[in-house]
């Protein structure tokens, strides 16, 4: 029932670069569309892999790496089919914002989507009902965006009732990507995220957070480039070989007590660094009030023990902003 049309043929051999045309009728353009860029590489038998970035528009590492991949990958160097979408929520990517300026949609909270909804929900529906069913593997590259800094990690998501084969293959894949840390999410399907689609269709889902702060660094780009190359090789889409990476540390986010939130507006001063190991009750930071300098700061403490894997980037906070979160080794 999708209203989205495409200029590419998913079955045609070779390399194609085209568009998903997402209908968006507005006053200035009655028959307008939002063009979402897409590339398809087809070369005989092999795996079918979907690579995406720009799910959140202010997360840039994946957008650049996948754009380079489209420009540089010879179709004869792959086996099977590789579909690449470098700016999945294109309106958000152009605006440099987490959510779309057209409908305020957060794409990674919009699944399974709605073919009759706003552009964000149309895109989610197209992935959920058309793209994900035709592939074996989905890899969606994230980072902390403009509001967060992450200690880099790759992740995989599956449900507790997933087959042992799917779990084992997912774990092996994410551990092959060359990152020092991996995050394992084995939970009931979370409504809204892209993992909603991959769980429903029993596909391997690779995710991760590769940096943040709304900036790009050579180190962050290198992590994503390495992860993409290793992922394609792991599933047999290329013949590239790599030295085995050291076994990564597997982590999980253990629940609501892993998060620390600002109780009101102010300026937050971190007391820890990414990667620090903290105990329950340790100081997370202090909330200051420069507009009311006579007021004493509020001290915020961690509610549990773990590793600091994420911190808020802008110091100015509003009530309810997450200022840090923890994770713990699996097992």
MARRO-327976 format. One record per residue (C-alpha): residue number from 0; residue in three letters; x, y, z. Coordinates in pm, 1 decimal. Layout:
BEGIN
[NUM,'ALA',[X,Y,Z]],
...
# end
This chain:
BEGIN
[0,'UNK',[0.0,0.0,0.0]],
[1,'UNK',[303.7,229.7,-7.8]],
[2,'UNK',[279.2,562.0,-187.7]],
[3,'UNK',[658.4,571.3,-233.6]],
[4,'UNK',[792.5,506.4,-581.3]],
[5,'UNK',[1153.0,435.5,-675.1]],
[6,'UNK',[1374.9,501.4,-976.0]],
[7,'UNK',[1590.2,190.2,-913.3]],
[8,'UNK',[1528.4,-173.5,-1003.3]],
[9,'UNK',[1627.7,-391.5,-707.2]],
[10,'UNK',[1683.4,-692.6,-934.4]],
[11,'UNK',[1885.2,-528.9,-1213.2]],
[12,'UNK',[2256.3,-618.4,-1230.6]],
[13,'UNK',[2532.5,-362.4,-1183.6]],
[14,'UNK',[2529.3,-27.7,-1003.3]],
[15,'UNK',[2231.0,208.9,-985.5]],
[16,'UNK',[2201.9,539.3,-801.5]],
[17,'UNK',[1854.7,686.7,-780.4]],
[18,'UNK',[1575.4,798.4,-553.2]],
[19,'UNK',[1289.4,692.0,-334.3]],
[20,'UNK',[1018.6,947.7,-407.0]],
[21,'UNK',[816.0,1015.7,-92.7]],
[22,'UNK',[493.2,1208.2,-166.6]],
[23,'UNK',[465.9,1535.9,22.6]],
[24,'UNK',[190.7,1770.5,-96.2]],
[25,'UNK',[219.4,2125.4,37.0]],
[26,'UNK',[104.0,2470.5,-70.9]],
[27,'UNK',[421.0,2551.5,-265.3]],
[28,'UNK',[427.0,2208.0,-435.2]],
[29,'UNK',[93.6,2032.3,-477.7]],
[30,'UNK',[246.1,1719.0,-634.9]],
[31,'UNK',[579.7,1739.7,-458.1]],
[32,'UNK',[798.4,1454.9,-338.8]],
[33,'UNK',[1084.8,1422.0,-93.0]],
[34,'UNK',[1369.4,1252.2,-286.3]],
[35,'UNK',[1554.8,1003.3,-61.5]],
[36,'UNK',[1882.3,888.4,-222.9]],
[37,'UNK',[1933.3,515.0,-272.7]],
[38,'UNK',[2196.2,301.3,-445.1]],
[39,'UNK',[2174.5,-66.7,-541.4]],
[40,'UNK',[2470.9,-291.4,-624.8]],
[41,'UNK',[2384.2,-630.8,-776.3]],
[42,'UNK',[2629.8,-899.3,-879.6]],
[43,'UNK',[2500.7,-1255.2,-895.9]],
[44,'UNK',[2429.9,-1488.1,-607.5]],
[45,'UNK',[2512.4,-1389.6,-252.1]],
[46,'UNK',[2374.4,-1215.8,54.3]],
[47,'UNK',[2128.9,-926.4,39.7]],
[48,'UNK',[2236.8,-644.6,271.0]],
[49,'UNK',[2076.8,-306.6,352.6]],
[50,'UNK',[2307.7,-30.6,481.2]],
[51,'UNK',[2150.9,290.3,615.3]],
[52,'UNK',[2255.0,613.1,784.3]],
[53,'UNK',[2087.4,945.7,852.4]],
[54,'UNK',[1803.4,779.8,1043.4]],
[55,'UNK',[1864.3,1079.1,1270.0]],
[56,'UNK',[1971.7,1374.2,1061.5]],
[57,'UNK',[2236.5,1515.9,1298.3]],
[58,'UNK',[2439.5,1191.4,1304.9]],
[59,'UNK',[2702.8,1225.2,1034.9]],
[60,'UNK',[2965.7,948.2,1040.6]],
[61,'UNK',[2745.5,692.6,867.2]],
[62,'UNK',[2616.0,947.3,617.0]],
[63,'UNK',[2967.8,1027.0,495.0]],
[64,'UNK',[3095.5,668.9,494.0]],
[65,'UNK',[2795.9,539.6,297.5]],
[66,'UNK',[2818.1,830.7,52.2]],
[67,'UNK',[3181.9,739.8,-11.2]],
[68,'UNK',[3084.7,374.9,-48.8]],
[69,'UNK',[2832.9,460.9,-321.5]],
[70,'UNK',[3097.0,660.5,-507.4]],
[71,'UNK',[3380.8,408.9,-473.5]],
[72,'UNK',[3239.1,54.9,-465.1]],
[73,'UNK',[3276.0,-128.8,-799.0]],
[74,'UNK',[2974.5,-359.0,-842.8]],
[75,'UNK',[3203.0,-637.7,-964.1]],
[76,'UNK',[3370.5,-637.0,-621.6]],
[77,'UNK',[3059.3,-760.4,-442.0]],
[78,'UNK',[2854.1,-1078.1,-443.1]],
[79,'UNK',[2479.0,-1065.1,-405.4]],
[80,'UNK',[2301.0,-736.1,-348.6]],
[81,'UNK',[2394.5,-433.1,-138.4]],
[82,'UNK',[2134.7,-156.6,-95.4]],
[83,'UNK',[2269.2,171.5,43.8]],
[84,'UNK',[2065.6,466.1,177.2]],
[85,'UNK',[2303.6,731.8,316.4]],
[86,'UNK',[2043.9,984.8,442.0]],
[87,'UNK',[1740.4,781.3,533.4]],
[88,'UNK',[1538.4,1064.6,687.0]],
[89,'UNK',[1654.4,1310.2,421.7]],
[90,'UNK',[1459.6,1616.6,548.5]],
[91,'UNK',[1620.8,1575.4,891.9]],
[92,'UNK',[1962.8,1516.6,735.5]],
[93,'UNK',[1938.7,1836.7,528.2]],
[94,'UNK',[1826.8,2032.1,834.9]],
[95,'UNK',[2094.2,1874.5,1056.2]],
[96,'UNK',[1831.1,1781.8,1311.8]],
[97,'UNK',[1736.6,1461.6,1491.3]],
[98,'UNK',[1375.7,1481.9,1374.2]],
[99,'UNK',[1222.7,1584.4,1042.8]],
[100,'UNK',[1130.1,1952.0,1006.4]],
[101,'UNK',[839.7,1845.6,780.5]],
[102,'UNK',[642.0,1647.8,1038.8]],
[103,'UNK',[859.3,1645.7,1354.6]],
[104,'UNK',[896.7,1271.8,1301.9]],
[105,'UNK',[1173.1,1076.0,1474.6]],
[106,'UNK',[1223.9,796.6,1222.0]],
[107,'UNK',[1367.4,556.3,1478.7]],
[108,'UNK',[1045.1,588.1,1677.6]],
[109,'UNK',[807.6,566.0,1378.3]],
[110,'UNK',[813.5,193.7,1289.5]],
[111,'UNK',[620.6,7.3,1158.0]],
[112,'UNK',[516.7,331.5,993.3]],
[113,'UNK',[204.2,441.7,811.0]],
[114,'UNK',[169.9,457.1,430.0]],
[115,'UNK',[-79.3,741.8,472.8]],
[116,'UNK',[114.2,931.4,739.4]],
[117,'UNK',[365.7,1212.9,716.8]],
[118,'UNK',[693.9,1166.8,526.1]],
[119,'UNK',[871.2,1010.7,824.3]],
[120,'UNK',[598.9,748.4,870.7]],
[121,'UNK',[587.0,678.6,495.9]],
[122,'UNK',[962.2,608.3,498.8]],
[123,'UNK',[928.6,377.1,800.8]],
[124,'UNK',[643.8,189.0,632.6]],
[125,'UNK',[845.7,143.5,312.3]],
[126,'UNK',[1138.9,-3.0,501.7]],
[127,'UNK',[920.2,-219.1,724.6]],
[128,'UNK',[704.8,-367.9,450.8]],
[129,'UNK',[922.3,-351.4,138.2]],
[130,'UNK',[1296.7,-320.6,196.3]],
[131,'UNK',[1354.0,-526.1,512.6]],
[132,'UNK',[1165.8,-832.8,379.8]],
[133,'UNK',[1390.2,-846.8,70.2]],
[134,'UNK',[1725.4,-849.8,256.3]],
[135,'UNK',[1907.1,-1081.4,497.2]],
[136,'UNK',[2087.5,-817.5,703.2]],
[137,'UNK',[2011.9,-458.2,804.7]],
[138,'UNK',[2292.7,-234.3,934.6]],
[139,'UNK',[2193.2,113.7,1054.8]],
[140,'UNK',[2478.9,345.3,1157.2]],
[141,'UNK',[2417.8,595.9,1438.5]],
[142,'UNK',[2608.4,824.9,1673.4]],
[143,'UNK',[2513.1,1058.8,1954.5]],
[144,'UNK',[2410.0,1345.0,1727.7]],
[145,'UNK',[2413.1,1703.5,1843.2]],
[146,'UNK',[2306.2,1633.0,2202.0]],
[147,'UNK',[2517.5,1332.2,2307.1]],
[148,'UNK',[2872.5,1197.3,2303.6]],
[149,'UNK',[2906.6,817.0,2297.3]],
[150,'UNK',[3193.7,587.4,2369.8]],
[151,'UNK',[3188.8,406.9,2035.2]],
[152,'UNK',[3027.7,66.2,2017.8]],
[153,'UNK',[2853.8,-161.7,1771.1]],
[154,'UNK',[2530.7,-333.3,1872.3]],
[155,'UNK',[2286.7,-602.1,1774.0]],
[156,'UNK',[1920.8,-636.8,1867.1]],
[157,'UNK',[1703.9,-947.1,1880.9]],
[158,'UNK',[1405.1,-1069.8,2077.5]],
[159,'UNK',[1420.9,-1338.4,2347.1]],
[160,'UNK',[1220.1,-1572.8,2124.7]],
[161,'UNK',[1456.6,-1534.6,1826.5]],
[162,'UNK',[1598.3,-1862.0,1698.2]],
[163,'UNK',[1932.6,-1977.9,1839.9]],
[164,'UNK',[2073.7,-1955.2,1487.8]],
[165,'UNK',[1967.7,-1589.0,1449.1]],
[166,'UNK',[2111.7,-1498.9,1789.8]],
[167,'UNK',[2441.7,-1676.1,1723.2]],
[168,'UNK',[2482.1,-1524.0,1377.2]],
[169,'UNK',[2394.4,-1175.4,1505.5]],
[170,'UNK',[2645.9,-1199.1,1790.0]],
[171,'UNK',[2919.7,-1331.1,1562.6]],
[172,'UNK',[2855.5,-1052.0,1313.1]],
[173,'UNK',[2864.0,-766.0,1562.5]],
[174,'UNK',[3177.2,-904.5,1726.8]],
[175,'UNK',[3351.8,-915.2,1388.2]],
[176,'UNK',[3325.9,-539.7,1323.7]],
[177,'UNK',[3650.8,-445.2,1494.2]],
[178,'UNK',[3516.9,-224.0,1773.7]],
[179,'UNK',[3645.0,-255.8,2127.1]],
[180,'UNK',[3293.4,-261.5,2274.2]],
[181,'UNK',[2967.7,-414.9,2156.4]],
[182,'UNK',[2621.6,-373.3,2304.7]],
[183,'UNK',[2374.8,-660.8,2316.5]],
[184,'UNK',[2000.4,-587.3,2324.9]],
[185,'UNK',[1789.2,-895.9,2388.8]],
[186,'UNK',[1449.9,-753.5,2474.7]],
[187,'UNK',[1088.5,-773.2,2370.8]],
[188,'UNK',[1027.6,-576.3,2052.9]],
[189,'UNK',[1044.2,-203.2,2116.8]],
[190,'UNK',[767.3,-33.1,1925.6]],
[191,'UNK',[900.3,240.5,1704.0]],
[192,'UNK',[1263.1,148.7,1638.2]],
[193,'UNK',[1397.5,-2.5,1318.1]],
[194,'UNK',[1451.8,-321.9,1516.9]],
[195,'UNK',[1069.8,-348.4,1518.1]],
[196,'UNK',[1090.1,-433.6,1147.1]],
[197,'UNK',[1392.8,-660.8,1166.8]],
[198,'UNK',[1249.8,-860.2,1457.5]],
[199,'UNK',[915.1,-906.8,1284.4]],
[200,'UNK',[1083.8,-1032.4,967.8]],
[201,'UNK',[1350.3,-1236.4,1154.7]],
[202,'UNK',[1641.7,-1048.7,1000.5]],
[203,'UNK',[1987.0,-979.7,1143.6]],
[204,'UNK',[2005.9,-623.2,1275.2]],
[205,'UNK',[2334.8,-440.9,1335.1]],
[206,'UNK',[2332.3,-96.2,1491.4]],
[207,'UNK',[2577.1,105.7,1696.9]],
[208,'UNK',[2684.3,447.5,1815.3]],
[209,'UNK',[3010.2,567.2,1661.1]],
[210,'UNK',[3073.3,906.5,1817.7]],
[211,'UNK',[2858.3,1214.3,1854.1]],
[212,'UNK',[2850.5,1585.8,1941.2]],
[213,'UNK',[2734.3,1672.4,1589.4]],
[214,'UNK',[3094.8,1674.4,1468.4]],
[215,'UNK',[3305.2,1453.6,1241.9]],
[216,'UNK',[3649.9,1323.6,1330.0]],
[217,'UNK',[3893.6,1104.9,1134.9]],
[218,'UNK',[3872.7,851.4,1416.1]],
[219,'UNK',[3493.5,827.0,1399.8]],
[220,'UNK',[3491.2,794.4,1023.0]],
[221,'UNK',[3759.9,524.8,1038.4]],
[222,'UNK',[3552.7,323.1,1286.0]],
[223,'UNK',[3248.6,325.7,1056.4]],
[224,'UNK',[3454.3,258.2,743.8]],
[225,'UNK',[3613.7,-41.1,913.2]],
[226,'UNK',[3279.8,-168.5,1041.6]],
[227,'UNK',[3118.4,-147.5,695.6]],
[228,'UNK',[3409.9,-325.0,528.4]],
[229,'UNK',[3421.1,-599.5,790.1]],
[230,'UNK',[3043.5,-645.5,780.6]],
[231,'UNK',[3040.8,-694.4,401.6]],
[232,'UNK',[3326.4,-943.5,430.7]],
[233,'UNK',[3170.2,-1131.8,723.4]],
[234,'UNK',[2851.1,-1203.2,529.8]],
[235,'UNK',[3039.0,-1297.6,213.6]],
[236,'UNK',[2950.6,-992.4,4.0]],
[237,'UNK',[3322.9,-924.0,-56.4]],
[238,'UNK',[3646.7,-1122.3,-52.0]],
[239,'UNK',[3830.3,-867.5,162.4]],
[240,'UNK',[4023.2,-1022.2,451.0]],
[241,'UNK',[4117.5,-875.9,787.8]],
[242,'UNK',[4339.7,-962.5,1077.9]],
[243,'UNK',[4117.2,-1098.2,1357.3]],
[244,'UNK',[4016.1,-820.5,1593.8]],
[245,'UNK',[4068.5,-865.9,1969.0]],
[246,'UNK',[3755.2,-1006.0,2134.9]],
[247,'UNK',[3533.5,-708.8,2223.0]],
[248,'UNK',[3378.8,-641.3,2561.1]],
[249,'UNK',[3004.5,-713.0,2546.0]],
[250,'UNK',[2784.9,-469.5,2738.2]],
[251,'UNK',[2416.8,-409.5,2798.1]],
[252,'UNK',[2207.5,-117.8,2920.7]],
[253,'UNK',[2047.8,-264.5,3229.3]],
[254,'UNK',[1735.1,-55.9,3279.3]],
[255,'UNK',[1603.5,282.4,3398.3]],
[256,'UNK',[1862.6,312.9,3677.3]],
[257,'UNK',[2134.1,331.8,3411.1]],
[258,'UNK',[2020.2,686.0,3322.6]],
[259,'UNK',[2068.9,1021.4,3499.0]],
[260,'UNK',[1831.9,1309.1,3419.9]],
[261,'UNK',[1838.9,1682.7,3489.1]],
[262,'UNK',[1572.6,1767.7,3750.7]],
[263,'UNK',[1535.0,2122.2,3616.0]],
[264,'UNK',[1690.3,2371.5,3376.1]],
[265,'UNK',[2046.1,2490.8,3429.6]],
[266,'UNK',[2407.2,2438.6,3323.6]],
[267,'UNK',[2542.7,2090.2,3388.0]],
[268,'UNK',[2907.6,2025.9,3475.1]],
[269,'UNK',[3015.0,1664.5,3424.2]],
[270,'UNK',[3211.6,1495.3,3702.7]],
[271,'UNK',[3312.5,1192.2,3492.9]],
[272,'UNK',[3453.5,1108.9,3150.5]],
[273,'UNK',[3336.3,861.1,2889.9]],
[274,'UNK',[3464.3,517.0,2981.7]],
[275,'UNK',[3486.5,579.8,3356.9]],
[276,'UNK',[3365.8,300.4,3583.0]],
[277,'UNK',[3142.6,430.4,3861.5]],
[278,'UNK',[2972.1,291.9,4169.8]],
[279,'UNK',[2617.0,350.0,4286.8]],
[280,'UNK',[2602.3,689.9,4453.3]],
[281,'UNK',[2907.4,834.2,4276.2]],
[282,'UNK',[2881.6,1194.7,4162.0]],
[283,'UNK',[2762.9,1232.3,3803.2]],
[284,'UNK',[2792.9,1611.7,3801.8]],
[285,'UNK',[2653.2,1939.2,3928.7]],
[286,'UNK',[2374.4,2156.9,3795.7]],
[287,'UNK',[2452.0,2529.2,3821.0]],
[288,'UNK',[2225.0,2834.8,3782.3]],
[289,'UNK',[2427.5,3127.7,3643.4]],
[290,'UNK',[2111.4,3339.8,3617.0]],
[291,'UNK',[2071.9,3302.1,3995.8]],
[292,'UNK',[2430.8,3293.9,4125.4]],
[293,'UNK',[2324.6,3292.1,4489.8]],
[294,'UNK',[2163.7,2951.8,4447.4]],
[295,'UNK',[2368.7,2649.1,4542.8]],
[296,'UNK',[2425.8,2386.5,4269.0]],
[297,'UNK',[2234.5,2057.6,4266.4]],
[298,'UNK',[2453.6,1748.3,4285.6]],
[299,'UNK',[2336.8,1456.2,4069.1]],
[300,'UNK',[2446.1,1101.9,4152.1]],
[301,'UNK',[2446.9,772.2,3965.1]],
[302,'UNK',[2171.9,537.5,4080.4]],
[303,'UNK',[2368.1,223.7,3991.2]],
[304,'UNK',[2717.3,97.4,3910.0]],
[305,'UNK',[2853.0,60.9,3557.3]],
[306,'UNK',[3059.6,217.4,3279.0]],
[307,'UNK',[2982.6,568.6,3154.5]],
[308,'UNK',[2907.7,504.9,2786.0]],
[309,'UNK',[2713.2,821.5,2700.9]],
[310,'UNK',[2714.2,1183.7,2815.6]],
[311,'UNK',[2518.4,1490.4,2717.8]],
[312,'UNK',[2720.5,1723.5,2496.1]],
[313,'UNK',[2563.1,2072.5,2542.0]],
[314,'UNK',[2607.8,2198.9,2896.6]],
[315,'UNK',[2278.7,2390.1,2899.4]],
[316,'UNK',[1999.2,2148.6,2994.3]],
[317,'UNK',[1626.1,2149.6,3040.4]],
[318,'UNK',[1430.7,1948.8,3292.9]],
[319,'UNK',[1417.9,1586.9,3181.5]],
[320,'UNK',[1732.0,1594.7,2965.0]],
[321,'UNK',[1947.9,1283.2,2995.1]],
[322,'UNK',[2295.5,1388.7,3110.0]],
[323,'UNK',[2459.5,1043.7,3118.7]],
[324,'UNK',[2389.7,673.7,3098.9]],
[325,'UNK',[2568.2,357.7,3199.6]],
[326,'UNK',[2614.7,5.4,3072.2]],
[327,'UNK',[2754.1,-312.4,3229.8]],
[328,'UNK',[2941.8,-615.6,3097.5]],
[329,'UNK',[2709.1,-896.4,2988.3]],
[330,'UNK',[2702.6,-1174.9,3244.8]],
# end
